[in-house]
Structures are given as structure tokens and as C-alpha cells.
Amino acid sequence: RSAQLEQEVATLREKIHHLDDMLKSQQRKVRQMIEQLQNSKAVIQAKDAMIQELKERVAYLEAENLEMHDRIEHLIEQQVSRGGLSARARSKSEYVSR
């Protein structure tokens, strides 16, 4: 009976050792997945920040573009009101304002 119990203990210890190895392997995999997730989050945050910066630059450039169009239209109106533009220059100015 003692030999049989010793055999069962040895078998159970072997199973415990195997299960312990499996658990450690799964823990390593989970740690790697967590690390990958954290790295992905950092990359996403960096890209989000870059996107926000680009949106702000686009908004600034659009406002600057609008201001330039307004200035050009104003200058064209001044030139036209003074009668200083020839017909050829007017047609170019009209083309630019479009």
C-alpha cells in the first residue's frame, strides 16, 4: 500500500510540476501581451498627438489662406476703383480671386 501511495505522490508531483510550468508559460505570455498593449497605446497616443498638431496647423493655414484671399480681393478692389488696371491686368486679377 505504501509503494502505491508513493507512486501516486510521484505522479501528482509530476502533474503539479507540469501544471506549474504551464502556468509560468501562460504568465509570460500574458506579460508579453500586456507589454505589447502598452506599446500600442503609446504609439496610438503619439499618433493622436501628431494628428491633433496637424489639424491645428491645417486650421491655421486655412485661416491664413482666407486672410490672403481677403487681402487680394481688397487690393483688386482698390486697383479697380482707382482705374489703375488695364483690361488685361483685371482679367488676371479676376482669375486669381477665383
C-alpha positions as CSV (number, residue, x, y, z in Angstrom):
1,R,0.0,0.0,0.0
2,S,2.9,2.4,0.8
3,A,4.5,1.8,-2.5
4,Q,1.2,2.5,-4.3
5,L,0.8,5.8,-2.3
6,E,4.4,6.8,-3.1
7,Q,3.7,6.2,-6.8
8,E,0.6,8.3,-6.6
9,V,2.6,11.1,-4.8
10,A,5.3,10.9,-7.5
11,T,2.6,11.1,-10.3
12,L,0.9,14.0,-8.6
13,R,4.2,15.9,-8.1
14,E,4.9,15.4,-11.8
15,K,1.5,16.7,-12.7
16,I,2.0,19.7,-10.3
17,H,5.4,20.4,-11.9
18,H,3.9,20.2,-15.4
19,L,0.9,22.5,-14.4
20,D,3.4,24.9,-12.7
21,D,5.4,25.0,-16.0
22,M,2.2,25.7,-17.9
23,L,1.2,28.4,-15.5
24,K,4.6,30.2,-15.8
25,S,4.4,29.9,-19.6
26,Q,0.9,31.5,-19.6
27,Q,2.1,34.2,-17.2
28,R,5.0,35.0,-19.6
29,K,2.5,35.2,-22.5
30,V,0.2,37.5,-20.5
31,R,3.1,39.8,-19.6
32,Q,4.2,40.0,-23.2
33,M,0.7,40.8,-24.3
34,I,0.4,43.5,-21.7
35,E,3.7,45.0,-22.8
36,Q,2.6,44.9,-26.4
37,L,-0.7,46.5,-25.4
38,Q,1.1,49.3,-23.6
39,N,3.5,49.8,-26.5
40,S,0.5,50.0,-28.9
41,K,-1.2,52.5,-26.6
42,A,1.9,54.7,-26.6
43,V,2.1,54.6,-30.4
44,I,-1.6,55.4,-30.7
45,Q,-1.2,58.4,-28.2
46,A,1.8,59.7,-30.2
47,K,-0.1,59.4,-33.5
48,D,-3.2,61.1,-31.9
49,A,-0.9,63.9,-30.7
50,M,0.6,64.2,-34.2
51,I,-2.9,64.2,-35.8
52,Q,-4.1,67.0,-33.4
53,E,-1.0,69.0,-34.2
54,L,-1.6,68.6,-38.0
55,K,-5.3,69.6,-37.5
56,E,-4.2,72.7,-35.7
57,R,-1.7,73.5,-38.5
58,V,-4.3,73.0,-41.2
59,A,-6.7,75.3,-39.3
60,Y,-4.0,77.9,-39.0
61,L,-3.1,77.6,-42.7
62,E,-6.8,77.7,-43.8
63,A,-7.2,80.9,-41.7
64,E,-4.1,82.4,-43.2
65,N,-5.2,81.4,-46.7
66,L,-8.6,83.1,-46.2
67,E,-6.9,86.2,-44.9
68,M,-4.7,86.3,-48.0
69,H,-7.7,85.9,-50.3
70,D,-9.4,88.8,-48.5
71,R,-6.3,90.9,-48.9
72,I,-6.0,90.1,-52.6
73,E,-9.7,90.9,-53.1
74,H,-9.3,94.2,-51.2
75,L,-6.2,95.1,-53.3
76,I,-8.0,94.2,-56.5
77,E,-11.0,96.4,-55.5
78,Q,-8.6,99.3,-54.7
79,Q,-6.9,98.9,-58.1
80,V,-10.2,98.7,-59.9
81,S,-11.7,101.7,-58.1
82,R,-8.6,103.8,-59.0
83,G,-8.9,102.7,-62.6
84,G,-5.2,101.7,-62.5
85,L,-5.6,98.3,-64.0
86,S,-5.7,97.7,-67.7
87,A,-8.2,95.2,-69.0
88,R,-5.6,92.6,-69.3
89,A,-4.5,93.1,-65.6
90,R,-8.1,93.0,-64.5
91,S,-8.7,89.6,-66.2
92,K,-5.6,88.2,-64.4
93,S,-6.8,89.6,-61.1
94,E,-10.2,88.1,-61.5
95,Y,-8.6,84.8,-62.4
96,V,-6.5,85.0,-59.2
97,S,-9.5,85.8,-57.0
98,R,-11.4,82.7,-58.3
